[in-house]
Amino acid sequence: MLNSVYNNHVVLYISWLGTGLNNVYGFLLFMSFIVQVVTGILLSCYYSSSSYIAFESVYYLSFNVFGGFVIRMLHVVGSFLCIYLLYAHFLRSFYYTFSFVLSSSFLYVYLSGLLILILSLLVSFIGYTLC
């Protein structure tokens, strides 16, 4: 029983390159996005967008809140990691599946991923210019 389950669900699945780092960019991108959301919510609890006290709120968060500097740096480094993983995921998908996508029904999925890439780059550029 267990041997047939192992043969049918582990051995017989087709994998192009195994389960190396090249195949987990999407999962890593999702996890870095979750880290961005959580740290963004935590940062928004202490940030004030008023032009008079914006710098003071960031200073207070960085130096007076326990773990505030770590949360802020996780958010900063996570944004760069998110963009890097977004590029890596898109380039991997472009390299391995572009000819397959053009000849199948996955074209809309591919184009929606391209739209998400463009929107993410626009949002990251706007966030970078606000710093």
Secondary structure in CASP SS format (residue, H / E / C, confidence):
PFRMAT SS
TARGET T0000
AUTHOR 0000-0000-0000
METHOD secondary structure of the structure
MODEL  1
M C 1.00
L H 1.00
N H 1.00
S H 1.00
V H 1.00
Y H 1.00
N H 1.00
N H 1.00
H H 1.00
V H 1.00
V H 1.00
L C 1.00
Y C 1.00
I C 1.00
S C 1.00
W C 1.00
L C 1.00
G C 1.00
T C 1.00
G C 1.00
L H 1.00
N H 1.00
N H 1.00
V C 1.00
Y H 1.00
G H 1.00
F H 1.00
L H 1.00
L H 1.00
F H 1.00
M H 1.00
S H 1.00
F H 1.00
I H 1.00
V H 1.00
Q H 1.00
V H 1.00
V H 1.00
T H 1.00
G H 1.00
I H 1.00
L H 1.00
L H 1.00
S H 1.00
C C 1.00
Y C 1.00
Y C 1.00
S C 1.00
S C 1.00
S C 1.00
S C 1.00
Y C 1.00
I C 1.00
A H 1.00
F H 1.00
E H 1.00
S H 1.00
V H 1.00
Y H 1.00
Y H 1.00
L H 1.00
S H 1.00
F H 1.00
N C 1.00
V C 1.00
F C 1.00
G C 1.00
G H 1.00
F H 1.00
V H 1.00
I H 1.00
R H 1.00
M H 1.00
L H 1.00
H H 1.00
V H 1.00
V H 1.00
G H 1.00
S H 1.00
F H 1.00
L H 1.00
C H 1.00
I H 1.00
Y H 1.00
L H 1.00
L H 1.00
Y H 1.00
A H 1.00
H H 1.00
F H 1.00
L H 1.00
R H 1.00
S H 1.00
F H 1.00
Y H 1.00
Y H 1.00
T H 1.00
F H 1.00
S H 1.00
F H 1.00
V H 1.00
L H 1.00
S C 1.00
S C 1.00
S C 1.00
F C 1.00
L H 1.00
Y H 1.00
V H 1.00
Y H 1.00
L H 1.00
S H 1.00
G H 1.00
L H 1.00
L H 1.00
I H 1.00
L H 1.00
I H 1.00
L H 1.00
S H 1.00
L H 1.00
L H 1.00
V H 1.00
S H 1.00
F H 1.00
I H 1.00
G H 1.00
Y H 1.00
T H 1.00
L H 1.00
C C 1.00
END
